């Protein structure tokens, strides 16, 4: 048997680093910051699998594989008595009363160093033995699974993942109780199961359905996929009594304690140990692959594209609405804006015309100041208007406009926009939980500052359009500007030249009116030129407003699209990377599982496992 056992080393020791590598990759996947976050149930399941992978890899990394056979069952079924009978001595506390808190008993060969045991077993009550037939097997007696003491249940949950084979112990009263059966169904896809119906001498009577307990149990196991389950019918107490010196009582028909001992000592050879270990790993990998499948993010590329298409229309509507809100804050200051544009336009003139226009603008500004001072009604704080000198702090003006608009409308409109975008995403089947964080982060940006830049740039662009036009308007402006720059100077110079000619050549003595007449004519020409400028090159807000609206809406549209429109595609791209990571991990799991399956065909341990039944596994929502 030892020669056969040694053949297990190449397979199992090769498997150990593979499992360690899978555990490392899974832990990286769990710890990574993810867009598609695992829900609590999924994360707990994957964390448990990572712990099992580490436990399996450490277990398989030894010189000789140790098979852990764990007794599990309810109160009073005789687990401890069964272990005592197997050991031939009272090593486990047995009681017919409700159990008290106790540590599991670990029955192992004395050649096994305690540090080789799984950490979950080292804290239990260790009971070494010298039976060579059980050299490579460890038998563990666990607390009752239906114990009223929660500490007992927690202890069972702590040691159960160590088991390679669970020896499910029942009796005539408790072979299919609810707690035990639920735990069996939960664990059957993770480890091998054999069954013991203890106290067999009490199980010969049929129940209400006409079946003996063993027949009823076999029927239920077949329903769970165990076509030919391994079931031992034992009377452990009678065997223990006889080994303690009591007269050998007659055993009931069909009693199989000796067969159980034979199976533990001789039929679980090295090849079977390897197969059980490998099959346990295979079941773990199957569950691992299934959990990864449920944790795989959905493909949202096409959904993101459809969402972006609908978002684009909503963002355009938002930019148009915000533009109107901002224009509404500027409308009360149209005279100041017109004055500012007029002052900026004076840079095109020189000479007398430029001086005249500056004087006129100063007089108009002073008139506005005087009007404001004479009003008897209280005024709200308004954005800074152009001064009488023509200088204007555009940044301060736009900032105050944005403050007013933000307090009244824009902040609420931003919150409403996020809600609308998320509703549209839901209509497009885009998971809203994936958009909540990026949309919230976008909403927390300093939108007033960004809008201020857009408003200022739009004002400056509109100013450039009106002060430096193109096409026919530019030709007309050039003609008027040149005329205004030359005509007043010509009129003034020509008037005084004529006056000097009459004085020196004609001997005419000019009067005061004659001296003032060129100035009057020059002033009249400048007034007429100013009227022409107003009529032909108007700087009225009603005309400027449409150009400004176009410039501002274009900038706001580009700004909103830049911030919000990439969000669905960015989320979809991040999910694709996470999909690729999980798909690669799934591929690694399948590769190890396939290699393992090809190596475990020789041993006959199929009776310890039910048929694969994925539908019975608890499904976690993705």
Order of alpha helices (4+ residues) and beta strands (2+ residues): alpha-alpha-alpha-beta-alpha-beta-alpha-beta-beta-alpha-beta-alpha-beta-alpha-beta-alpha-alpha-alpha-alpha-alpha-alpha-alpha-alpha-alpha-alpha-alpha-alpha-alpha-alpha
